[in-house]
């Protein structure tokens, strides 16, 4: 599968100094561990908390054989339980 980045995602990654490889690894882990189908998905990678100070959230879209990263940012606040 090919991974592309939207302009918004590239700007957020530059703003928060997020490495492109970290985003790709996050998506690849999701694809290998969870049987994900087409559509919009969100993944929080808590393993990168030390590197970025917060868990890394990646929002991506799977269409046919392509993956489009919509945005990526450090998740500064946890959602209510």
C-alpha positions, 0 to 999 in steps of 0.5 A: 500500500502506498502512503500519501500525506495531505498538505494539512498533514505535512504542515502539522508534522512540520509544526510539531516536528513529527517524523514521517517515519513515526507516522508510517510506523504507526499506520503499519502497526495498525494494519498488521495488528488489526484487520482494518478496512477502507474508510477513515481511521484514528490511531493513538500511538502511546509508545512515542510519548517520550519522543514528543511529550504526548501520545501521537495521534494519526488520522488517515483514510484508506481508499482502495490500495492507497492510504492518505494521512489526513493529520497527525499531532501530539494528543495533549488532552485525553478525551473524557471517559 
